[in-house]
Amino acid sequence: MKAFYKYSLYFFVPLILVWGGSYFFSGPKELKVIVENVQKLPKWHPSAGEDAWLFVDEVLFW
């Protein structure tokens, strides 16, 4: 499993987790993904010190 990181304006976040295998792979049927956000917004943010939110729009597996 590889984790790729992409820089955003706010902080580094794991963007894509890639799990290799063939299309005919007959192994595990479940994949657990754990994502953690920052606890508080950084000092330079207009709402510094407030709780951070994490929104996930889409999760794709192929």
PDB file of N, CA, C and O in Angstrom:
ATOM      1  N   MET A   1       0.848  -1.174   0.000  1.00  0.00           N
ATOM      2  CA  MET A   1       0.000   0.000   0.000  1.00  0.00           C
ATOM      3  C   MET A   1       0.891   1.233   0.000  1.00  0.00           C
ATOM      4  O   MET A   1       1.874   1.297   0.738  1.00  0.00           O
ATOM      5  N   LYS A   2       0.546   2.208  -0.827  1.00  0.00           N
ATOM      6  CA  LYS A   2       1.305   3.447  -0.892  1.00  0.00           C
ATOM      7  C   LYS A   2       0.386   4.606  -0.546  1.00  0.00           C
ATOM      8  O   LYS A   2      -0.786   4.610  -0.921  1.00  0.00           O
ATOM      9  N   ALA A   3       0.909   5.566   0.154  1.00  0.00           N
ATOM     10  CA  ALA A   3       0.135   6.773   0.455  1.00  0.00           C
ATOM     11  C   ALA A   3       0.764   7.936  -0.292  1.00  0.00           C
ATOM     12  O   ALA A   3       1.959   8.195  -0.149  1.00  0.00           O
ATOM     13  N   PHE A   4      -0.014   8.624  -1.072  1.00  0.00           N
ATOM     14  CA  PHE A   4       0.456   9.789  -1.796  1.00  0.00           C
ATOM     15  C   PHE A   4      -0.058  11.030  -1.081  1.00  0.00           C
ATOM     16  O   PHE A   4      -1.210  11.079  -0.650  1.00  0.00           O
ATOM     17  N   TYR A   5       0.796  12.019  -0.960  1.00  0.00           N
ATOM     18  CA  TYR A   5       0.414  13.234  -0.255  1.00  0.00           C
ATOM     19  C   TYR A   5       0.411  14.404  -1.227  1.00  0.00           C
ATOM     20  O   TYR A   5       1.327  14.550  -2.035  1.00  0.00           O
ATOM     21  N   LYS A   6      -0.603  15.224  -1.148  1.00  0.00           N
ATOM     22  CA  LYS A   6      -0.696  16.406  -1.987  1.00  0.00           C
ATOM     23  C   LYS A   6      -0.793  17.621  -1.079  1.00  0.00           C
ATOM     24  O   LYS A   6      -1.527  17.609  -0.090  1.00  0.00           O
ATOM     25  N   TYR A   7      -0.053  18.668  -1.416  1.00  0.00           N
ATOM     26  CA  TYR A   7      -0.060  19.884  -0.605  1.00  0.00           C
ATOM     27  C   TYR A   7      -1.310  20.690  -0.906  1.00  0.00           C
ATOM     28  O   TYR A   7      -1.608  20.962  -2.069  1.00  0.00           O
ATOM     29  N   SER A   8      -2.027  21.066   0.104  1.00  0.00           N
ATOM     30  CA  SER A   8      -3.163  21.965  -0.061  1.00  0.00           C
ATOM     31  C   SER A   8      -2.782  23.309   0.546  1.00  0.00           C
ATOM     32  O   SER A   8      -1.684  23.452   1.083  1.00  0.00           O
ATOM     33  N   LEU A   9      -3.658  24.280   0.469  1.00  0.00           N
ATOM     34  CA  LEU A   9      -3.364  25.593   1.044  1.00  0.00           C
ATOM     35  C   LEU A   9      -3.301  25.553   2.559  1.00  0.00           C
ATOM     36  O   LEU A   9      -2.733  26.455   3.174  1.00  0.00           O
ATOM     37  N   TYR A  10      -3.866  24.538   3.167  1.00  0.00           N
ATOM     38  CA  TYR A  10      -3.969  24.497   4.615  1.00  0.00           C
ATOM     39  C   TYR A  10      -2.941  23.584   5.270  1.00  0.00           C
ATOM     40  O   TYR A  10      -2.303  23.982   6.245  1.00  0.00           O
ATOM     41  N   PHE A  11      -2.769  22.384   4.762  1.00  0.00           N
ATOM     42  CA  PHE A  11      -1.861  21.427   5.377  1.00  0.00           C
ATOM     43  C   PHE A  11      -1.735  20.225   4.457  1.00  0.00           C
ATOM     44  O   PHE A  11      -2.462  20.111   3.470  1.00  0.00           O
ATOM     45  N   PHE A  12      -0.818  19.334   4.778  1.00  0.00           N
ATOM     46  CA  PHE A  12      -0.664  18.119   3.994  1.00  0.00           C
ATOM     47  C   PHE A  12      -1.742  17.124   4.401  1.00  0.00           C
ATOM     48  O   PHE A  12      -1.966  16.897   5.590  1.00  0.00           O
ATOM     49  N   VAL A  13      -2.392  16.545   3.438  1.00  0.00           N
ATOM     50  CA  VAL A  13      -3.419  15.546   3.721  1.00  0.00           C
ATOM     51  C   VAL A  13      -3.173  14.332   2.839  1.00  0.00           C
ATOM     52  O   VAL A  13      -2.751  14.478   1.692  1.00  0.00           O
ATOM     53  N   PRO A  14      -3.431  13.137   3.356  1.00  0.00           N
ATOM     54  CA  PRO A  14      -3.326  11.979   2.473  1.00  0.00           C
ATOM     55  C   PRO A  14      -4.412  12.079   1.412  1.00  0.00           C
ATOM     56  O   PRO A  14      -5.591  12.226   1.737  1.00  0.00           O
ATOM     57  N   LEU A  15      -4.022  12.001   0.153  1.00  0.00           N
ATOM     58  CA  LEU A  15      -4.977  12.206  -0.926  1.00  0.00           C
ATOM     59  C   LEU A  15      -5.480  10.888  -1.488  1.00  0.00           C
ATOM     60  O   LEU A  15      -6.685  10.697  -1.650  1.00  0.00           O
ATOM     61  N   ILE A  16      -4.566   9.984  -1.784  1.00  0.00           N
ATOM     62  CA  ILE A  16      -4.966   8.726  -2.416  1.00  0.00           C
ATOM     63  C   ILE A  16      -4.218   7.572  -1.756  1.00  0.00           C
ATOM     64  O   ILE A  16      -3.002   7.645  -1.578  1.00  0.00           O
ATOM     65  N   LEU A  17      -4.913   6.540  -1.403  1.00  0.00           N
ATOM     66  CA  LEU A  17      -4.285   5.305  -0.960  1.00  0.00           C
ATOM     67  C   LEU A  17      -4.441   4.300  -2.088  1.00  0.00           C
ATOM     68  O   LEU A  17      -5.559   4.006  -2.510  1.00  0.00           O
ATOM     69  N   VAL A  18      -3.330   3.771  -2.576  1.00  0.00           N
ATOM     70  CA  VAL A  18      -3.369   2.842  -3.703  1.00  0.00           C
ATOM     71  C   VAL A  18      -3.022   1.458  -3.202  1.00  0.00           C
ATOM     72  O   VAL A  18      -1.984   1.258  -2.571  1.00  0.00           O
ATOM     73  N   TRP A  19      -3.876   0.520  -3.479  1.00  0.00           N
ATOM     74  CA  TRP A  19      -3.642  -0.864  -3.098  1.00  0.00           C
ATOM     75  C   TRP A  19      -3.595  -1.682  -4.369  1.00  0.00           C
ATOM     76  O   TRP A  19      -4.607  -1.828  -5.054  1.00  0.00           O
ATOM     77  N   GLY A  20      -2.433  -2.216  -4.689  1.00  0.00           N
ATOM     78  CA  GLY A  20      -2.247  -2.908  -5.954  1.00  0.00           C
ATOM     79  C   GLY A  20      -2.765  -4.326  -5.939  1.00  0.00           C
ATOM     80  O   GLY A  20      -2.949  -4.932  -4.883  1.00  0.00           O
ATOM     81  N   GLY A  21      -2.992  -4.832  -7.108  1.00  0.00           N
ATOM     82  CA  GLY A  21      -3.471  -6.199  -7.276  1.00  0.00           C
ATOM     83  C   GLY A  21      -4.120  -6.327  -8.636  1.00  0.00           C
ATOM     84  O   GLY A  21      -4.403  -5.321  -9.287  1.00  0.00           O
ATOM     85  N   SER A  22      -4.354  -7.525  -9.065  1.00  0.00           N
ATOM     86  CA  SER A  22      -4.998  -7.716 -10.358  1.00  0.00           C
ATOM     87  C   SER A  22      -6.505  -7.585 -10.205  1.00  0.00           C
ATOM     88  O   SER A  22      -7.030  -7.572  -9.092  1.00  0.00           O
ATOM     89  N   TYR A  23      -7.190  -7.489 -11.330  1.00  0.00           N
ATOM     90  CA  TYR A  23      -8.648  -7.386 -11.311  1.00  0.00           C
ATOM     91  C   TYR A  23      -9.300  -8.691 -10.881  1.00  0.00           C
ATOM     92  O   TYR A  23     -10.478  -8.712 -10.524  1.00  0.00           O
ATOM     93  N   PHE A  24      -8.543  -9.771 -10.915  1.00  0.00           N
ATOM     94  CA  PHE A  24      -9.078 -11.077 -10.546  1.00  0.00           C
ATOM     95  C   PHE A  24      -8.604 -11.499  -9.160  1.00  0.00           C
ATOM     96  O   PHE A  24      -8.631 -12.680  -8.815  1.00  0.00           O
ATOM     97  N   PHE A  25      -8.173 -10.523  -8.376  1.00  0.00           N
ATOM     98  CA  PHE A  25      -7.678 -10.782  -7.028  1.00  0.00           C
ATOM     99  C   PHE A  25      -8.816 -11.331  -6.170  1.00  0.00           C
ATOM    100  O   PHE A  25      -9.903 -10.754  -6.131  1.00  0.00           O
ATOM    101  N   SER A  26      -8.567 -12.431  -5.492  1.00  0.00           N
ATOM    102  CA  SER A  26      -9.629 -13.049  -4.689  1.00  0.00           C
ATOM    103  C   SER A  26      -9.315 -12.978  -3.194  1.00  0.00           C
ATOM    104  O   SER A  26      -9.750 -13.832  -2.421  1.00  0.00           O
ATOM    105  N   GLY A  27      -8.564 -11.963  -2.798  1.00  0.00           N
ATOM    106  CA  GLY A  27      -8.180 -11.811  -1.399  1.00  0.00           C
ATOM    107  C   GLY A  27      -9.242 -11.104  -0.581  1.00  0.00           C
ATOM    108  O   GLY A  27     -10.434 -11.344  -0.776  1.00  0.00           O
ATOM    109  N   PRO A  28      -8.833 -10.239   0.329  1.00  0.00           N
ATOM    110  CA  PRO A  28      -9.762  -9.561   1.238  1.00  0.00           C
ATOM    111  C   PRO A  28     -10.861  -8.806   0.490  1.00  0.00           C
ATOM    112  O   PRO A  28     -10.633  -8.267  -0.593  1.00  0.00           O
ATOM    113  N   LYS A  29     -12.035  -8.777   1.077  1.00  0.00           N
ATOM    114  CA  LYS A  29     -13.181  -8.103   0.465  1.00  0.00           C
ATOM    115  C   LYS A  29     -13.454  -6.749   1.109  1.00  0.00           C
ATOM    116  O   LYS A  29     -14.362  -6.037   0.680  1.00  0.00           O
ATOM    117  N   GLU A  30     -12.690  -6.384   2.122  1.00  0.00           N
ATOM    118  CA  GLU A  30     -12.887  -5.113   2.808  1.00  0.00           C
ATOM    119  C   GLU A  30     -11.564  -4.378   2.912  1.00  0.00           C
ATOM    120  O   GLU A  30     -10.502  -4.998   2.975  1.00  0.00           O
ATOM    121  N   LEU A  31     -11.632  -3.072   2.929  1.00  0.00           N
ATOM    122  CA  LEU A  31     -10.452  -2.228   3.088  1.00  0.00           C
ATOM    123  C   LEU A  31     -10.810  -1.126   4.079  1.00  0.00           C
ATOM    124  O   LEU A  31     -11.768  -0.383   3.866  1.00  0.00           O
ATOM    125  N   LYS A  32     -10.051  -1.023   5.147  1.00  0.00           N
ATOM    126  CA  LYS A  32     -10.315  -0.014   6.173  1.00  0.00           C
ATOM    127  C   LYS A  32      -9.441   1.202   5.890  1.00  0.00           C
ATOM    128  O   LYS A  32      -8.222   1.084   5.768  1.00  0.00           O
ATOM    129  N   VAL A  33     -10.060   2.354   5.788  1.00  0.00           N
ATOM    130  CA  VAL A  33      -9.349   3.604   5.534  1.00  0.00           C
ATOM    131  C   VAL A  33      -9.550   4.507   6.742  1.00  0.00           C
ATOM    132  O   VAL A  33     -10.682   4.788   7.137  1.00  0.00           O
ATOM    133  N   ILE A  34      -8.455   4.955   7.322  1.00  0.00           N
ATOM    134  CA  ILE A  34      -8.518   5.850   8.480  1.00  0.00           C
ATOM    135  C   ILE A  34      -7.928   7.193   8.067  1.00  0.00           C
ATOM    136  O   ILE A  34      -6.785   7.265   7.614  1.00  0.00           O
ATOM    137  N   VAL A  35      -8.705   8.244   8.223  1.00  0.00           N
ATOM    138  CA  VAL A  35      -8.262   9.593   7.870  1.00  0.00           C
ATOM    139  C   VAL A  35      -8.410  10.464   9.104  1.00  0.00           C
ATOM    140  O   VAL A  35      -9.462  10.476   9.742  1.00  0.00           O
ATOM    141  N   GLU A  36      -7.355  11.193   9.438  1.00  0.00           N
ATOM    142  CA  GLU A  36      -7.403  12.084  10.593  1.00  0.00           C
ATOM    143  C   GLU A  36      -7.157  13.516  10.133  1.00  0.00           C
ATOM    144  O   GLU A  36      -6.252  13.773   9.340  1.00  0.00           O
ATOM    145  N   ASN A  37      -7.953  14.428  10.626  1.00  0.00           N
ATOM    146  CA  ASN A  37      -7.733  15.832  10.306  1.00  0.00           C
ATOM    147  C   ASN A  37      -6.926  16.495  11.413  1.00  0.00           C
ATOM    148  O   ASN A  37      -6.674  15.900  12.461  1.00  0.00           O
ATOM    149  N   VAL A  38      -6.525  17.739  11.162  1.00  0.00           N
ATOM    150  CA  VAL A  38      -5.843  18.498  12.214  1.00  0.00           C
ATOM    151  C   VAL A  38      -6.885  18.846  13.264  1.00  0.00           C
ATOM    152  O   VAL A  38      -8.061  18.998  12.936  1.00  0.00           O
ATOM    153  N   GLN A  39      -6.480  18.975  14.506  1.00  0.00           N
ATOM    154  CA  GLN A  39      -7.438  19.241  15.574  1.00  0.00           C
ATOM    155  C   GLN A  39      -7.888  20.702  15.598  1.00  0.00           C
ATOM    156  O   GLN A  39      -9.070  20.995  15.777  1.00  0.00           O
ATOM    157  N   LYS A  40      -6.947  21.598  15.417  1.00  0.00           N
ATOM    158  CA  LYS A  40      -7.244  23.038  15.439  1.00  0.00           C
ATOM    159  C   LYS A  40      -6.691  23.673  14.167  1.00  0.00           C
ATOM    160  O   LYS A  40      -5.701  23.199  13.610  1.00  0.00           O
ATOM    161  N   LEU A  41      -7.329  24.740  13.713  1.00  0.00           N
ATOM    162  CA  LEU A  41      -6.850  25.446  12.527  1.00  0.00           C
ATOM    163  C   LEU A  41      -5.556  26.188  12.852  1.00  0.00           C
ATOM    164  O   LEU A  41      -5.400  26.687  13.966  1.00  0.00           O
ATOM    165  N   PRO A  42      -4.613  26.270  11.887  1.00  0.00           N
ATOM    166  CA  PRO A  42      -3.317  26.909  12.133  1.00  0.00           C
ATOM    167  C   PRO A  42      -3.439  28.418  12.364  1.00  0.00           C
ATOM    168  O   PRO A  42      -4.473  29.021  12.075  1.00  0.00           O
ATOM    169  N   LYS A  43      -2.364  29.014  12.889  1.00  0.00           N
ATOM    170  CA  LYS A  43      -2.361  30.432  13.269  1.00  0.00           C
ATOM    171  C   LYS A  43      -2.677  31.373  12.114  1.00  0.00           C
ATOM    172  O   LYS A  43      -3.325  32.401  12.312  1.00  0.00           O
ATOM    173  N   TRP A  44      -2.224  31.030  10.906  1.00  0.00           N
ATOM    174  CA  TRP A  44      -2.413  31.927   9.770  1.00  0.00           C
ATOM    175  C   TRP A  44      -3.836  31.881   9.205  1.00  0.00           C
ATOM    176  O   TRP A  44      -4.189  32.729   8.386  1.00  0.00           O
ATOM    177  N   HIS A  45      -4.641  30.937   9.611  1.00  0.00           N
ATOM    178  CA  HIS A  45      -6.007  30.808   9.103  1.00  0.00           C
ATOM    179  C   HIS A  45      -6.900  31.890   9.730  1.00  0.00           C
ATOM    180  O   HIS A  45      -6.723  32.220  10.903  1.00  0.00           O
ATOM    181  N   PRO A  46      -7.857  32.450   8.968  1.00  0.00           N
ATOM    182  CA  PRO A  46      -8.741  33.485   9.528  1.00  0.00           C
ATOM    183  C   PRO A  46      -9.490  33.043  10.793  1.00  0.00           C
ATOM    184  O   PRO A  46      -9.814  33.879  11.636  1.00  0.00           O
ATOM    185  N   SER A  47      -9.763  31.764  10.930  1.00  0.00           N
ATOM    186  CA  SER A  47     -10.451  31.247  12.127  1.00  0.00           C
ATOM    187  C   SER A  47      -9.492  30.453  13.004  1.00  0.00           C
ATOM    188  O   SER A  47      -9.853  29.402  13.534  1.00  0.00           O
ATOM    189  N   ALA A  48      -8.279  30.950  13.154  1.00  0.00           N
ATOM    190  CA  ALA A  48      -7.231  30.238  13.889  1.00  0.00           C
ATOM    191  C   ALA A  48      -7.699  29.801  15.269  1.00  0.00           C
ATOM    192  O   ALA A  48      -8.379  30.542  15.979  1.00  0.00           O
ATOM    193  N   GLY A  49      -7.319  28.580  15.631  1.00  0.00           N
ATOM    194  CA  GLY A  49      -7.637  28.053  16.944  1.00  0.00           C
ATOM    195  C   GLY A  49      -8.981  27.352  17.033  1.00  0.00           C
ATOM    196  O   GLY A  49      -9.247  26.645  18.004  1.00  0.00           O
ATOM    197  N   GLU A  50      -9.832  27.539  16.033  1.00  0.00           N
ATOM    198  CA  GLU A  50     -11.133  26.871  16.024  1.00  0.00           C
ATOM    199  C   GLU A  50     -10.964  25.405  15.632  1.00  0.00           C
ATOM    200  O   GLU A  50      -9.940  25.013  15.074  1.00  0.00           O
ATOM    201  N   ASP A  51     -11.975  24.612  15.930  1.00  0.00           N
ATOM    202  CA  ASP A  51     -11.944  23.201  15.538  1.00  0.00           C
ATOM    203  C   ASP A  51     -11.933  23.080  14.018  1.00  0.00           C
ATOM    204  O   ASP A  51     -12.614  23.831  13.321  1.00  0.00           O
ATOM    205  N   ALA A  52     -11.156  22.129  13.516  1.00  0.00           N
ATOM    206  CA  ALA A  52     -11.084  21.880  12.078  1.00  0.00           C
ATOM    207  C   ALA A  52     -12.139  20.863  11.677  1.00  0.00           C
ATOM    208  O   ALA A  52     -12.502  19.984  12.459  1.00  0.00           O
ATOM    209  N   TRP A  53     -12.619  20.991  10.466  1.00  0.00           N
ATOM    210  CA  TRP A  53     -13.595  20.056   9.912  1.00  0.00           C
ATOM    211  C   TRP A  53     -12.938  19.254   8.805  1.00  0.00           C
ATOM    212  O   TRP A  53     -12.003  19.722   8.156  1.00  0.00           O
ATOM    213  N   LEU A  54     -13.426  18.064   8.597  1.00  0.00           N
ATOM    214  CA  LEU A  54     -12.928  17.216   7.514  1.00  0.00           C
ATOM    215  C   LEU A  54     -14.127  16.738   6.713  1.00  0.00           C
ATOM    216  O   LEU A  54     -15.022  16.082   7.245  1.00  0.00           O
ATOM    217  N   PHE A  55     -14.137  17.071   5.429  1.00  0.00           N
ATOM    218  CA  PHE A  55     -15.217  16.648   4.548  1.00  0.00           C
ATOM    219  C   PHE A  55     -14.648  15.693   3.506  1.00  0.00           C
ATOM    220  O   PHE A  55     -13.606  15.966   2.911  1.00  0.00           O
ATOM    221  N   VAL A  56     -15.318  14.595   3.291  1.00  0.00           N
ATOM    222  CA  VAL A  56     -14.918  13.632   2.265  1.00  0.00           C
ATOM    223  C   VAL A  56     -16.028  13.609   1.231  1.00  0.00           C
ATOM    224  O   VAL A  56     -17.175  13.283   1.539  1.00  0.00           O
ATOM    225  N   ASP A  57     -15.676  13.959   0.000  1.00  0.00           N
ATOM    226  CA  ASP A  57     -16.669  14.047  -1.058  1.00  0.00           C
ATOM    227  C   ASP A  57     -16.899  12.696  -1.721  1.00  0.00           C
ATOM    228  O   ASP A  57     -18.040  12.247  -1.830  1.00  0.00           O
ATOM    229  N   GLU A  58     -15.840  12.052  -2.158  1.00  0.00           N
ATOM    230  CA  GLU A  58     -15.971  10.767  -2.843  1.00  0.00           C
ATOM    231  C   GLU A  58     -14.836   9.845  -2.432  1.00  0.00           C
ATOM    232  O   GLU A  58     -13.709  10.289  -2.213  1.00  0.00           O
ATOM    233  N   VAL A  59     -15.138   8.585  -2.332  1.00  0.00           N
ATOM    234  CA  VAL A  59     -14.127   7.555  -2.109  1.00  0.00           C
ATOM    235  C   VAL A  59     -14.322   6.532  -3.217  1.00  0.00           C
ATOM    236  O   VAL A  59     -15.382   5.915  -3.323  1.00  0.00           O
ATOM    237  N   LEU A  60     -13.299   6.356  -4.037  1.00  0.00           N
ATOM    238  CA  LEU A  60     -13.394   5.446  -5.177  1.00  0.00           C
ATOM    239  C   LEU A  60     -12.444   4.276  -4.993  1.00  0.00           C
ATOM    240  O   LEU A  60     -11.296   4.464  -4.592  1.00  0.00           O
ATOM    241  N   PHE A  61     -12.905   3.093  -5.278  1.00  0.00           N
ATOM    242  CA  PHE A  61     -12.075   1.892  -5.249  1.00  0.00           C
ATOM    243  C   PHE A  61     -12.189   1.227  -6.607  1.00  0.00           C
ATOM    244  O   PHE A  61     -13.291   1.037  -7.121  1.00  0.00           O
ATOM    245  N   TRP A  62     -11.052   0.874  -7.190  1.00  0.00           N
ATOM    246  CA  TRP A  62     -11.076   0.152  -8.456  1.00  0.00           C
ATOM    247  C   TRP A  62      -9.935  -0.798  -8.541  1.00  0.00           C
ATOM    248  O   TRP A  62      -9.788  -1.499  -9.542  1.00  0.00           O
TER     249      TRP A  62
END
